[in-house]
Amino acid sequence: MPAKIRLQRHGRKRYAYYHIVIADSRAPRDGRYIERIGSYNPNTNPATIDLDFDKALSWLNKGAQPTDTARAILSYKGILYMKHLQGGVAKGAFSEEEAERRFKLWMTEKDSKIQSKKDRLTKESESEKKARLEAEAKVNEERAAALAKREAELAAEKAAEKAAREAPAAKAPTEEAHDEPTEEAPSNEEKAAE
């Protein structure tokens, strides 16, 4: 029975997550499996991988063959590197302590890279949020300025209309004074009386 380390799909449409399982290569993808050793969620950034390190390493040592994606996950978590180091210890190239030291050094470098990526992503999201807030504030200021300008124009129009209404009322008494008959020109009533 050739065992494989592979992914088993779960989740809803367009939002899948996967279980990392040891299964018979002849079994269907989402079918029966021998053992579940972890999970993989590609929907987060960076992807979330929960993996039982010891079980995965023991299955690799027993001869289980990972699929391409499972191999990438095992490499990311350092399981393939540990298997490589164990092979060096078995050949006598270096001691068990040296292998542990190299693996811990590799893990600290890997953790620092992951943390720097998380920090960069949070910094980018914060800067993007700040830029959006600044853009929104600018738009709000432009809207307020346009509204104030429009209100000023409306107030000026109302003042002009009010002045126009008051102007004829002020001009009316002066026009009546001009309509009074003068001695030089006899009025129509005087002409009719003659």
C-alpha positions in Angstrom: 0.0 0.0 0.0 1.9 3.1 -1.2 1.2 5.9 1.2 1.0 9.5 0.2 1.1 12.8 2.1 -1.5 14.9 0.4 -4.2 17.6 0.8 -7.9 16.9 1.4 -10.2 19.7 0.4 -12.8 21.2 2.8 -14.6 24.5 3.0 -17.1 26.2 0.7 -16.9 27.2 -2.9 -14.0 29.7 -3.6 -13.0 29.5 0.1 -11.3 26.2 0.5 -9.0 25.0 3.3 -7.3 21.7 3.4 -6.4 18.9 5.8 -3.0 17.4 5.4 -3.4 13.6 5.5 -1.6 10.4 5.0 -3.7 8.3 2.6 -3.5 5.4 0.3 -2.6 6.6 -3.2 -5.5 4.7 -4.6 -8.1 6.3 -2.3 -10.1 9.3 -3.6 -8.9 12.8 -2.8 -11.6 13.5 -0.2 -12.1 9.9 0.7 -10.7 7.6 3.4 -7.3 8.4 4.9 -4.9 6.7 7.3 -4.0 9.7 9.6 -4.6 13.4 9.6 -1.3 15.3 10.5 -2.3 18.9 10.0 -4.2 21.6 8.2 -3.5 24.3 5.6 -5.5 27.5 5.1 -4.4 29.5 2.0 -7.0 32.2 2.6 -5.0 34.1 5.2 -1.9 36.1 4.4 0.6 34.6 5.0 -1.1 31.1 4.8 -1.8 29.3 8.0 -0.2 25.9 8.4 -0.7 23.7 11.4 1.3 20.6 11.1 2.4 17.8 13.5 6.1 17.9 12.9 7.0 14.5 14.5 4.2 12.6 12.7 5.1 14.1 9.3 8.8 13.3 9.8 8.1 9.7 10.9 5.8 9.2 7.8 8.5 10.6 5.5 11.0 8.2 7.1 8.6 5.3 6.6 8.5 6.1 2.8 5.4 8.2 2.4 5.6 10.3 -0.8 4.3 13.9 -0.6 2.4 15.5 -3.5 3.9 18.7 -5.0 1.9 21.0 -2.8 2.4 18.8 0.3 6.2 18.8 -0.5 6.2 22.6 -0.6 4.4 22.8 2.8 6.8 20.2 4.4 9.7 22.2 3.0 8.2 25.5 4.4 7.9 24.0 7.8 11.4 22.5 7.8 10.5 18.8 7.8 12.3 18.0 4.6 15.4 19.9 6.0 15.3 17.8 9.2 15.1 14.6 7.2 18.1 15.8 5.2 20.0 16.5 8.4 19.1 13.1 9.8 20.5 11.5 6.7 23.8 13.4 7.3 23.9 12.1 10.9 23.2 8.6 9.7 26.2 8.8 7.3 28.4 10.2 10.0 29.0 13.6 8.3 28.2 15.5 11.5 26.8 14.8 15.0 23.3 14.9 16.3 24.0 18.1 18.2 25.3 19.8 15.1 22.2 18.8 13.2 20.0 20.3 16.0 22.1 23.5 16.0 21.7 23.9 12.2 18.0 23.2 12.4 17.5 25.8 15.2 19.5 28.3 13.2 17.4 27.7 10.1 14.1 27.9 12.1 15.1 31.3 13.7 15.9 32.7 10.2 12.6 31.3 8.9 10.7 32.8 11.8 12.3 36.2 11.4 11.4 36.2 7.7 7.8 35.3 8.4 7.6 38.0 11.1 9.1 40.6 8.9 6.5 39.7 6.2 3.7 40.0 8.8 5.1 43.4 9.9 5.4 44.6 6.4 1.8 43.6 5.6 0.4 45.3 8.7 2.5 48.4 7.9 1.2 48.5 4.4 -2.4 48.0 5.5 -2.1 50.8 8.0 -0.5 53.1 5.5 -3.2 52.3 3.0 -5.9 52.9 5.6 -4.2 56.3 6.5 -4.1 57.2 2.8 -7.8 56.4 2.4 -8.7 58.5 5.4 -6.6 61.4 4.1 -8.3 61.1 0.7 -11.7 61.0 2.3 -10.9 64.0 4.4 -9.8 65.9 1.3 -13.0 65.0 -0.6 -15.0 66.1 2.5 -13.2 69.4 2.5 -13.8 69.9 -1.2 -17.5 69.1 -0.7 -17.7 71.5 2.2 -16.0 74.3 0.2 -18.3 73.7 -2.7 -21.3 73.8 -0.4 -20.1 77.0 1.3 -19.5 78.6 -2.1 -23.0 77.6 -3.3 -24.6 78.9 -0.1 -22.7 82.2 -0.5 -23.9 82.5 -4.1 -27.5 81.8 -3.0 -27.2 84.3 -0.2 -25.9 86.9 -2.7 -28.8 86.2 -5.1 -31.3 86.6 -2.3 -29.7 89.8 -1.2 -29.8 91.1 -4.8 -33.4 90.1 -5.2 -34.2 91.8 -1.9 -32.4 94.9 -3.0 -34.2 94.8 -6.3 -37.5 94.6 -4.5 -36.7 97.5 -2.1 -35.3 99.7 -4.9 -38.6 100.2 -6.8 -40.3 101.0 -3.5 -37.7 103.7 -2.8 -37.8 105.1 -6.4 -41.7 105.3 -6.4 -41.9 108.6 -4.3 -39.4 110.3 -6.5 -41.3 109.4 -9.6 -44.5 110.8 -8.1 -42.8 114.1 -7.5 -41.8 114.2 -11.2 -45.4 113.4 -12.3 -46.8 116.6 -10.6 -47.7 119.2 -13.2 -45.5 122.2 -13.6 -46.5 125.7 -14.5 -44.7 125.6 -17.8 -46.6 122.7 -19.2 -50.4 122.6 -18.6 -51.7 119.2 -17.6 -54.3 117.2 -19.5 -57.0 118.1 -17.0 -56.3 121.8 -17.5 -56.5 121.4 -21.2 -59.8 119.7 -20.9 -61.2 122.3 -18.6 -60.5 125.1 -21.1 
